[in-house]
């Protein structure tokens, strides 16, 4: 009984400490409701980007996939992972921090999932590879492979606060995997394993739009068999697996497009081969780890609010997290991120975060264009490369700042007068918990 009380006090503390943001949309812009982060394990962009040619370690030219779907949208030509190994690269993707590891993913406010949750999203995942305890714990529900075996796959579900019906749906999909793999071998079986991951994710997205239409979500997907195929089947099957993926992903693209879901298509790292027709590939160690084919990853974004076409700059895997947040009009308050937002969005957004309520107005060319009040405000839809002035009036402080909107802006107002009532309530509750804990420990000792 006391533990229940303790847990509920803790819960109250956190819900009091967090607050909802007010969103203001200007200029009739289109923005995505939800997002899918689709990570293809071990997919090097060198093997399918039209502008690139893959080479083996012996410098011979090797096979490249022909794809129709995988390159449409907003595409980043040169984006690289700092570390071509699965766990760390996934940690970089979700934290935006180039030095991230699996432990950091578990820290408060370290990941995109912390930010989406604070803004009312649910975090859902279907992952064949790349998941680990701290990443799974960030999800409201995850369908995941416990091992890396395509011959004897072990599928599991971890649920925290899943939207109703999702657990049952994921359980059905867990049970469907044997049908996909039955009577298949070699590359066919690897592709079927990927297709199962894609179809499961697609079913989750479709179900969410149908049964929980107003619930925003971030769905993380990892398909594992391109990486496994690169390692186990070799160079001549690797590019064919990419062509199979290009075919099998189409239904998910359609779901995303028709339901206003932003789709981020990327990889944790690429793959390298020693020679043409090499039977085994690698990416994480020795001569494999320094090859561009292992380091260059794709990033293709399909969203109504991004600028279509190819971006030519040099980008890093750590830029994915802040860019994903920007496309969703969420503030980049990632605690450890050193990645930068890539300006793929058709407009810019101002995020205001204050320690107490401010009345905030937005001015353009001497005209007031918007006004709202609150402690967290999101003004989305300013045309790019325009000048705005923001005025914020609080109980005891006033701010005025000129902004050139070449990208999203995050403004923090701090009145410097210590805590507001929410902070004080939070501290009182935390003290209650500590005192309660001490009393319980004493009782147990007695
Ligand atoms: Zn990997």
Boltz pocket constraint, residues with backbone or C-beta under 6 A from the ligand:
constraints:
  - pocket:
      binder: B
      contacts: [[A, 41], [A, 42], [A, 85], [A, 86], [A, 87], [A, 129], [A, 227], [A, 268], [A, 269]]
      max_distance: 6.0
